């Protein structure tokens, strides 16, 4: 009789663990990343932010591009999230100050976890950017839109200190050419 | 089932120890969370106010945030230093700036009496404002922090005293 009771209790505990595991998995799979991002901002005590883009590096890694601080939103952030058994979790975040006023384009180099990123604000009328480096490499960075606009590039090869940026409008006309320099030690 | 006194005492001791440890754990955890929250608020405010770059390596206990000055920070410090050089009663926290201790730097600009005293002296030293014109401590604070001219004559006073360069005319 006593042995039967022990088996029953053990079986119940195992069953509860299995149910909890699947419940966690279910919640995890169905967690909305935007809710998770919102929660991470709140825990960072950032309340006024603009999210421009969410870039999925793979199924379990994502980068969020945003700017914050009312009224000019001149602090440009990138936050890396990782999906764990507890859902999307904060890994690291970087915030860089860049003034927008009177500038077609600004940019900064930053390293977050093991990724090298270039990013900055650009005018809303810019529809496409082509980057040409001094050694002839060519990139087309992504544009992230909210009320304002940013460009960003997750580098997969060697970073560069200087490059020419060609800005196009929606008709494919060149709006402007700018040369930007990047401090790779920042 | 009747339990012996010895067993009852043992149970009470075990439960008391467990409760004490649990309480200690939760109180410590609560204190740590409160400290983290306060630190994150400070880091957010100081990053925004001084236009700093920030790297958040950990936002949980032990918190790890690195702050770096930018061109925006340098511009604030230059305005602050220029005023302080002429009016030394306004402390320019050179040591804290060099140590990049931004929370201490912020504290140095919190004495409203000193700010008021300095802005009053500036209006007195300048030949521009008419008699009776004045400004509040926020005028000087807003100039240093945000490069704002929020009161009549302040821009002219700053140019007159050689703190701001003369405006170029087309």
Interface residues (C-beta under 8 A of the other chain):
Chain A: X43 X44 X45 X46 X69 X74 X75 X90 X92 X93 X94 X95 X96 X97 X99 X186
Chain B: X37 X40 X41 X44 X47 X48 X51 X52 X53 X54 X55 X56 X57 X59 X68 X70 X72 X73
